[in-house]
Amino acid sequence: MKHVDVAIIGAGPVGLLLAIEMAIAGVDCVVLETLAEPDTVQKALSLGPLGAEVLMRRGFSSQLDALEARTRAVMAPFMQRGGWGANEESKPRFSGHFGGIPLLTQPIDRSRPTRLIDQRFLQEFLLSEVKERGIPLRRPCTVTDVQSNEESVTLSLQDAHGRKEALACHYAIGCDGGRSFMRRHGQFAFPGTAPSLAFYQVFAEFADPDQTPPPGWLMQPGGVLAYGPVPGRLFMVDFSGPPPKELREPAQSQVEEALARVCGYPVPLKAFRGGRCWTDHTRLVDTYRKGRLILAGDAAHIHPPFGGQGLGLGLIDAANLGWKLAAVVHGRMPETQLDSYEAERRPVAREVLDNTLAQTALMRPDPQSRALRALMAQRLSDEGESATLSSRIKGFTLRYSLGGSHDAVGRLVADQPLCDGRQLYDLMVTGRGVFLQARGVASGRKNRFPSSIVQGESEGKISCLIRPDGCIAWAGEGNDVSGLDDAMARWFGSNLRGADLTGSVT
């Protein structure tokens, strides 16, 4: 029987990023994927700020720039038209939406922007990175059974030819999406709301050019219609009820029937190139971990695709789990450290599910919902109201409950320049934590930090201890280091043994 430290089930963006995190931390892992080839169906078209920063902290900033340029090139025919173009002040037009109501661009959107990146392009990049790092990726490879105990997990595998084998691992991570085998086989409860509508995302042209809708979100008598920003992309929300369970790839006639229900009149199509259909399950697992079985991404939470939150939510799951799992596998931290993964990430997922439910309500075609929508649109035309909701949708209000009195503790840190000319994220490429010292508070004696911590100096007013996932674990002002020793012990299994702040940085 083969053995590996960590088996990751699912080669989507979440599973691939987790594998990269494992490789950076020196953990032996394998990725197992049922599909023989990557899914090429259009999914997310943007990546939120915090999801993008997960990748920036591992040195992928230039790659994100290239992926965004590639995506914008594809969108070019739509980006300068109406609902998808730039506004009159030449600010970025896309700064998010709430139920199709545009959110006003905020100053923070320039320093921590939402990135227009096609999920398919991101997955291609992550796959190439996994290959370059020599991380084993087995496809097609189906997990047919899972047996776990207090010591290990045994996975039963089957390849495309029916050959079977067993794989033993210390931990098995289910990153296998909304239909997760790992979630079902591990008997994780998955409560939530019943389906009530149908989503369609297809590629087609309109038979009558005069019926081609303008780019952007359009409220219709029976639901919502959105055309673009990728040429030929048609997105619909049909409130007549959920589609048949077996309907995943609708035929042209079925899409035209849905169009007629949504628009209230026949809308024939031509050059139909297919697409997908799904419904609005909104569900969250009761727990993210059962012993050595752990879930991440859509395997743990599913929701309507409003606000482009799902991809980033899963990537941040992987970032939060990865370094903790590595520390446990290497024996630097006890297994109880993994409890903080669920404690921190489940409330975030709960909030995303709640706001997507609210967005669904704002899109319903009944008179009451349309009146509520008009009121909400009026409120969101106010700069302050829009800024508040925008911050919630993009995750800027995220704050894990880590204790400590300083407001910065528990928040995900933004990139920033250091005194030596580097950027903060430059220090985080190797997956280590950072002690970021405020300039001018040094005492002249060198701190004794473990090798899992790198030091830097900033122009900021506070000093802080930053975990590998970008979360601020401790913050203090001046020479006050009260609580720092406890934070070091809690998150890195080490302490300063009485040392104070110093001017020596690396």
TIKOLKOL-535728 format. One record per residue (C-alpha): residue in one letter; z, y, x. Coordinates in steps of 0.05 Angstrom, whole numbers, plus 5000, padded with zeros to 4 digits. Each point is the difference from the previous one (the first is absolute). Last residue first. Example, Ala and Ser with C-alpha at 12.3 -4.5 7.8 and 13.67 -1.06 7.14 Angstrom:
// residues 2
s514349795273/a501349314973/
//
This chain:
// residues 506
t515858035322/v505650504988/s505950245042/g503250614969/t506249674974/l503649874935/d506649635006/a502049325027/g505949634967/r497249305004/l493250234975/n499249444950/s496049364990/g497649534945/f494050444987/w500850204927/r507449954985/a502550075071/m495950625014/a501950304933/d507449885014/d499550335069/l496350604970/g505350124947/s502950615035/v495150245053/d501550754995/n496950345060/g495950474957/e497849734933/g499849284978/a495449484969/w500549254992/a495449444974/i493850434991/c494749514974/g493649965040/d499249254995/p502349915072/r506750334982/i501250735017/l506550275029/c500350754992/s501650665035/i499550624958/k497350705010/g492949805017/e496450175065/s499849265017/e502349555056/g498549265006/q503649355013/v497849284992/i504449484967/s499149245001/s501650015074/p507250174983/f502550715008/r505050225053/n499950754995/k499050415063/r504950565014/g497850735001/s503250244935/a493650114962/v499850424937/g494250465020/r494349614970/a501749544943/q500149285021/l495749474967/f502849305010/v494149564983/g499549284976/r494949535031/g493649744969/t495650095061/v496250594969/m506450374983/l500350505057/d493150284985/y502450104929/l504550575024/q494050375030/r499250155074/g500150685032/d506649905039/c504150394949/l497949544944/p495150154943/q501249724931/d498349404958/a503749964934/v506449614993/l501449524943/r506550204966/g506549614999/v504050515039/a496850694997/d505150274949/h505849915049/s506249704968/g499449285022/g498549404957/l493749595007/s497450084929/y492550055013/r496850674986/l493150074971/t498750714974/f493650055041/g497349374966/k493250264981/i501349944926/r506850325006/s497650585042/s494250124952/l504950034942/t504150555032/a494050385027/s496650004932/e506150294966/g500750545053/e492850215000/d499450024924/s493549684976/l504149374994/r503750274940/q493550144962/a497349315017/m506549694974/l499450374934/a492849784992/r502049295016/l505650004949/a495050234947/r495249445022/s505749504995/q501750214929/p492850014977/d498549295024/p495449925060/r505049745051/m499250325068/l506950335003/a503449344984/t496549665059/q502650555045/a507149874977/l499249265014/t497350195069/n506250435011/d504749434983/l496549505044/v500350485059/e507550124988/r501449254998/a496049905064/v504450515036/p506349674972/r497549325027/r498650265070/e506850205027/a504749464973/e494449485006/y499050125075/s507550135011/d501549274986/l495849815061/q505650255045/t504249434971/e496149545046/p504150255059/m496850475052/r497549905071/g498549274988/h492650065014/v498349774930/v505050504971/a497350595040/a492949804981/l501849974927/k503050705003/w493950285037/g495249724948/l503750114935/n499750764996/a492950045028/a497549454953/d503150334939/i497150665023/l493149674999/g501349744930/l501950674970/g494150335036/l495049544966/g503350054932/q500750764994/g492850234986/g502550484946/f498649504944/p498349285017/p504149684944/h506149615026/i501749385040/h506249865042/a502549445046/a493549625014/d496650674996/g503250215066/a505349565032/l503749364984/i505049605041/l501749265004/r505249825052/g505950084953/k497250264935/r497650705014/y496950584962/t504449914939/d498950084925/v492650105011/l496750614970/r494750024946/t495150484967/h494149614972/d494550494982/t493749584993/w494149785041/c492450055004/r495649975061/g493250215024/g492649864991/r493750325027/f497050274935/a493450355016/k499850254928/l505350204949/p499950164926/v505350474971/p501049884926/y504950484965/g507650104995/c500950115075/v505349475013/r497649494948/a492750105019/l501749935074/a503749364986/e493949704965/e495750245058/v504749655049/q499649364961/s492450034998/q499750125075/a504149375013/p507350055018/e503049695063/r507349844987/l499849754928/e504049354996/k506250344971/p495950344945/p500350755007/p506250404980/g499850454939/s495850564969/f502750485052/d494049965047/v501250345067/m493450085035/f497650085072/l492650065016/r497850015073/g492650155008/p500850445061/v507249985025/p503850604972/g498049804948/y500149974923/a506649994962/l500749824926/v506549974962/g502049734932/g497349914930/p498250724981/q498550195073/m504150365053/l495750135061/w502349905072/g495250265054/p492650045012/p495650244942/p497949454952/t493049695001/q497850014928/d494250485014/p497449505052/d499049494944/a500349295028/f506550175036/e500749705069/a504849445019/f505949805043/v506149734965/q507550144994/y502649814932/f507350044978/a502349684936/l506050174956/s506849764975/p502649485050/a507449824992/t505250405038/g504449735055/p503849405026/f497949605062/a505449485014/f499049685068/q499049264993/g498049895073/h493749664975/r498350594956/r501450535052/m496649615056/f493949874957/s499250744990/r495550224942/g501550735015/g498749945074/d500849485054/c504850365047/g505149444994/i504049965065/a502349325026/y505850005049/h502449525055/c493649614998/a497549284992/l492849854985/a497649364966/e492949734997/k494649834951/r492549935006/g496450154934/h493850275033/a501550724984/d506949945033/q506649774971/l507050205019/s507049764984/l505150525023/t506849815028/v505350555004/s506049995047/e507549975011/e503450154934/n494849614960/s492850104979/q494449594972/v493450334981/d493949644972/t492550094994/v498850575049/t492550085004/c496150125064/p493150314999/r501550325047/r505049965057/l501850635037/p503449905068/i501950675032/g495950115063/r501350745003/e492650154994/k499549554939/v505850354965/e497050685017/s493249794973/l503349784935/l503850654996/f493550395007/e496449604947/q506050084954/l499750765008/f492650004984/r501249604936/q505750454980/d495350605001/i503450585035/l500750704972/r506650175035/t505750344963/p502450545047/r506650105038/s498950665038/r494950284952/d503049704937/i506750325019/p497250684981/q498749764929/t493449854963/l500850024925/l500549334965/p494049824957/i501449684932/g496849315000/g506649664982/f503350385055/h495150215054/g499550045076/s498250525052/f492549924997/r496850684999/p501850175072/k500550765002/s493650405005/e503050564957/e494849884945/n501749274995/a496949445039/g496049464964/w502049384960/g500550304930/g493950445006/r495149755051/q500850085075/m503649345012/f495349614955/p493949895045/a504649975061/m504349424976/v497049515050/a500650505056/r507150154977/t501849275009/r497249965070/a503550655020/e506549724971/l499249355040/a498650395064/d506150444990/l504349394985/q497549695065/s502050625038/s507049974972/f501049265013/g505650045052/r505349594966/r503550594970/m493350234971/l499549354961/v506650114962/e498150744995/a494049824957/g504449644950/l504750604999/p494350494987/g496549604944/l493849585013/s493850124958/l494249624969/a503949394976/k496149404977/q492649865004/v498749255003/t498249745070/d505449465002/p500449755071/e496749335014/a502349274994/l505350204950/t506649615003/e503050395058/l505449785049/v502350485054/v503849715059/c506050275038/d503649975068/v504350635005/g498950465060/a502050644964/i492950285002/a497449324976/m504850004941/e497950714981/i492749795004/a501549414954/l503450474951/l493950455001/l495549414984/g504449764943/v500350684968/p492650165010/g497849334968/a500349365040/g505049624956/i505549515019/i503750225062/a503349445039/v505550225048/d503149655060/v494749465007/h500349245003/k494749464994/m501849314974/
//
